[in-house]
């Protein structure tokens, strides 16, 4: 084997080994790297959620307003990170669903899965949805 052929074959092998390792690491489930879920009560001021569709994340809980009025039923609280790989979740008012900004998994406001990551039927569990109580202007999720 000529020197040029040897260097080319070693280079291809090294390239394939490195690219395979990179692809595998970027597609891992990543669930072992997700932060611990919140515990205890998490509260927000509803004046920060004044309009239907408004949302806020506090202590790994996503709060959003789904209707007018000031009762606990006007709001929803779910986990703030996607159970697939920990992408941030957002409430998409016009579609009436929760979406992961990382791989576009979609969830109903009751936490059920509409669509898995990247449009697949996907391997993602439903979202945790937390019971809410409202005292004055303080909305509290019991995690």
C-alpha positions, 0 to 999 in steps of 0.5 A: 500500500502506498503512503497516500493510500494508507493516510487516506484509509486511516483518515476515513476510518478516523472520520467514521469513528468520530462522526459515529460517536458524535451522532450517537451522543447527540441522539441519546435519550438524555433523560439521565441529564434532566434536572430533578423535577420540582417538589413542593408548592410553586407559586406565581402572581397572576398579574404576570398572566393577565391575558389568555395565552400568557405564560411564565416558567418558575422553578421548572413549572410552566404556568399559562392562562387558558381563559379569562377570569380569576379562578384556578380553572383559568390556568394550567401548570405543567412541568416546564421541560420535555420528558424526551430530552429536556427541551423547554416547553411553551404554550402555543395558544393558537394551536391550543397545545404545549410544544417542545422547542427542541424537537417539536413534541406536542402535548394537550393541556392535560399532559397527553401526547399529541405528537412525539419528537420530530413528528414521530409517534415517538417515545415520550411520556405524558407531561406532569400536570399539577393541581392549582389553587388560587388565593388572591393574586397568588396561583399555587401549583402543588407539585 
